[in-house]
Amino acid sequence: MVEPASYQEAIITPDEAAVIAQEVRRLIREGDERSAWEQLRHLHPADMGSIVSALPRTSREAIVAVMTPDAVAWMFRHINPVQAARVSARLGTGILSTALAQVNPRMALDILRRLPGSHAREVAEAIGHPVGDPAVDTAPLDTAAGFMVTGFPALQPDIAVGAARERLRQLAHDQHNFTHVFVVDDGGQLIGQVAMIDLAMSLDDTPLNRLTTPSAGLVSADTPREECARLQRHYNLTQLPVVEDGRLIGVIPSEFLLSASVAEDTEQILQVANVAGDSADGPLLGSIRTRLPWLTVNLATTFLAAFTVSLFESTLARVVVLAAFLPVVAGQGGIGGTQTLTLIVRAIALGELVGMRARRLLTRELILGLIHGLWLGVLVAVIAALWKQNLGLALVLGVAMLGNMAVAGMVGAGVPLLLRRLGVDPAVASAVVVTTVTDVCGFLLFLGIASAAISLIV
Amino acid sequence: MVEPASYQEAIITPDEAAVIAQEVRRLIREGDERSAWEQLRHLHPADMGSIVSALPRTSREAIVAVMTPDAVAWMFRHINPVQAARVSARLGTGILSTALAQVNPRMALDILRRLPGSHAREVAEAIGHPVGDPAVDTAPLDTAAGFMVTGFPALQPDIAVGAARERLRQLAHDQHNFTHVFVVDDGGQLIGQVAMIDLAMSLDDTPLNRLTTPSAGLVSADTPREECARLQRHYNLTQLPVVEDGRLIGVIPSEFLLSASVAEDTEQILQVANVAGDSADGPLLGSIRTRLPWLTVNLATTFLAAFTVSLFESTLARVVVLAAFLPVVAGQGGIGGTQTLTLIVRAIALGELVGMRARRLLTRELILGLIHGLWLGVLVAVIAALWKQNLGLALVLGVAMLGNMAVAGMVGAGVPLLLRRLGVDPAVASAVVVTTVTDVCGFLLFLGIASAAISLIV
């Protein structure tokens, strides 16, 4: 496989990539795919992949059609499996099977495993992979097994550095940038690892076991991607050994460990808005399937707020001006609760709250909520008094604001802590619970106090 | 410096860490700091750091007081600079300066640079660092300079692998796990890099320049941390060379590059809720300073919504039941807009929208909004008709829902795309703009249509 030698010098900024993408699109539109490919061929494969996968479907297929199979294979070879899946999911069966037939079988399998089921089966059939191959159909992509490679350097402990280097030369392993070589005994049991830098700089007669350190962070094939990403960050790892009954069965190399982390982050961010699995430019039907159920569920929570307000219809009928301030009390509570929530969820994800007392965190947020509520309550009361010339209304609004900010602090901290204790990922469900509670409590406080003190307002 | 040999075997889960933390806290409370330290001393320094930094202030100081200076130095030595800053920011000047006096000067400097100004100056004075040292006071921590190390392996191109390995042995460099060695010419100009695995596995007489590849991703000392993190992810890098006029002046090693990425992610997540810079357990005053200004600014946006509602007071006075449905229309719009927003912001951050037409994305979200709005509009109309037995109200509500979901889709996609074009980070300001627009438009649509069609409702 011939690799353009100069691509690594052509690192470009996102703005430059946008300009190239525009030019490529223009050339394809004019039917000049060859010139379009000329624009791309000297780029780093990561940039090539970004640009190609962001093209409209027909242009994407047109450009891949003029790339040599070698070039397609080279692009797949150098972009990470997640990007490769993005590009390949957007290619037709014909063009993808032609490309994958050029890639080594393991890598083709890797890409196939990341395609949607039916597409994967079509392509697998076209390139002659056995249909129904359990490795194709069942390997879960959100576990260590989905990111590990099974060709990796492993050495015996009782040799010296010179022999180890000799052995490394002989071993046919994937061209990943392994940062450590693993040391295993005769039965394949993992003993530890040697940093590549130690192997490179030690004298040839240094015994390997003197350089061996235990591996920080072992996972098994079914360890969730989330835990792999956590171990990487917490222990600053560049690669992860995958073991089964102590036997080394695979390695997650640095580039795949990094993709696993990025994929994990993305999923967590999208989960907060309940759009995990959706993409900004995929098929419409997929987006509807992801988003509409959640919007429908959420309707129930907004009706809960509506029901709360409707309890006070007689009060509202007497003092209709109250309606205008409903979004003020609820909105501020929602913002305050979300601030607390975001901090706590992130601190949990980073492991910063290890063994910290829930009571201490709750008290802290309650105090903060009261301080914020006091300031906002006074401010909102002054504005309302000036705007509506109604001191009673101003007083009720200020007190409701104070109360709801205190609620927001407690709920913003309490909900994620509670969900974590229940074993639920706090990132997923917290936001809607928190804003529902602050909405309902805000309306209850504001309209409740107004009803009780209606003589002050009317 | 003696390093406990076994720590790497003692990888623990967050739950196990929580149990140990509890035990440590109990022992310190009973005045038995020595036993508490026994609980910690065999842990991985990352876990030790997490547990120590999450202790209440007095306990934290008590445990650090019984750790040998060697052990403190060892902990600092192995945790990443961001974690080190967390731990050290929570230690008093006395105890911290005793500990830092044991650490090598460069590393002490690194930690000092990450402390708040006044604290840094006190500690610097205590350990005899020159006060006002520009390196201490001015190095920005959110740039490549804040993460690079200046002791790194660099070799000349005209030698062979054997000589390169010999040279690597002689060079005194920091004990970072460098994954590549850099190749520079006589003037220190960066030529390229050699992967440590290639150095380890190649024959001693292989010329180094045959293994040298150009470095993918160069940064300068003032490259923002954000861009370093982006390069790492986009090109799957394990370390980054820092150059000045082409001369190699530093290297960001893999563990610091990873911390930079994690710190960057955290900041982005916290920025969405406008709490960047805050922590879940820092001093109260810091939290107030971070959060209250934003809550105050947000008050203006909620008053915008209040003002919109108050425009329709006469309609509300005639049909007070409308008030109950205000949170339904606004709430659904807010959720829909946030879904779109989250997807687009993340896709921008990952560089997935390179050169993609804004018009295409906007049209897509508009269509999705209309489809979602149609379904939610019908649903909400049916519920309202059954609940309030008012067909006119149901019709108005359904139409307003349809309209506001379409607005939500357009605004959710349009605001981040517009902010990006203006050069503003879309993660920071998008959420509040989107929810303000969906609130105001929702109220305008719902109450506006209700006012126009009031004869249907009353």
Interface residues (C-beta under 8 A of the other chain):
Chain A: S6 Q8 E9 I11 P14 A17 A18 V19 I20 A21 Q22 V24 R25 H44 A46 D47 S50 I51 S53 A54 P56 N80 R86 R165 L168 R169 N177 F178 T179 V181 A195 M196 I197 L199 A200 M201 S202 L203 T213 P214 S215 A216 G217 L218 R230 L231 Q232 R233 H234 Y235 N236 T238 S254 E255 L258 S259 V262 D265 T266 I269 L270 V272 A273 N274 V275 D278 S279 A280 D281 L284 S287 I288 R291 L292 W294 L295 T296 N298 L299 T301 T302 F303 A305 A306 F307 V309 S310 E313 L316 A317 V320 V321 A323 A324 F325 L326 P327 V328 A330 G331 Q332 I335 G336 T338 Q339 L341 T342 L343 I344 R346 A347 L350 G351 E352 L353 V354 G355 M356 R360 L361 R364 I367 L368 I371 H372 W375 L376 L379 V380 I383 D439 F443
Chain B: S6 Q8 E9 I11 P14 A17 A18 V19 I20 A21 Q22 V24 R25 H44 A46 D47 S50 I51 S53 A54 P56 N80 R86 R165 L168 R169 N177 F178 T179 V181 A195 M196 I197 L199 A200 M201 S202 L203 T213 P214 S215 A216 G217 L218 R230 L231 Q232 R233 H234 Y235 N236 T238 S254 E255 L258 S259 V262 D265 T266 I269 L270 V272 A273 N274 V275 D278 S279 A280 D281 L284 S287 I288 R291 L292 W294 L295 T296 N298 L299 T301 T302 F303 A305 A306 F307 V309 S310 E313 L316 A317 V320 V321 A323 A324 F325 L326 P327 V328 A330 G331 Q332 I335 G336 T338 Q339 L341 T342 L343 I344 R346 A347 L350 G351 E352 L353 V354 G355 M356 R360 L361 R364 I367 L368 I371 H372 W375 L376 L379 V380 I383 D439 F443
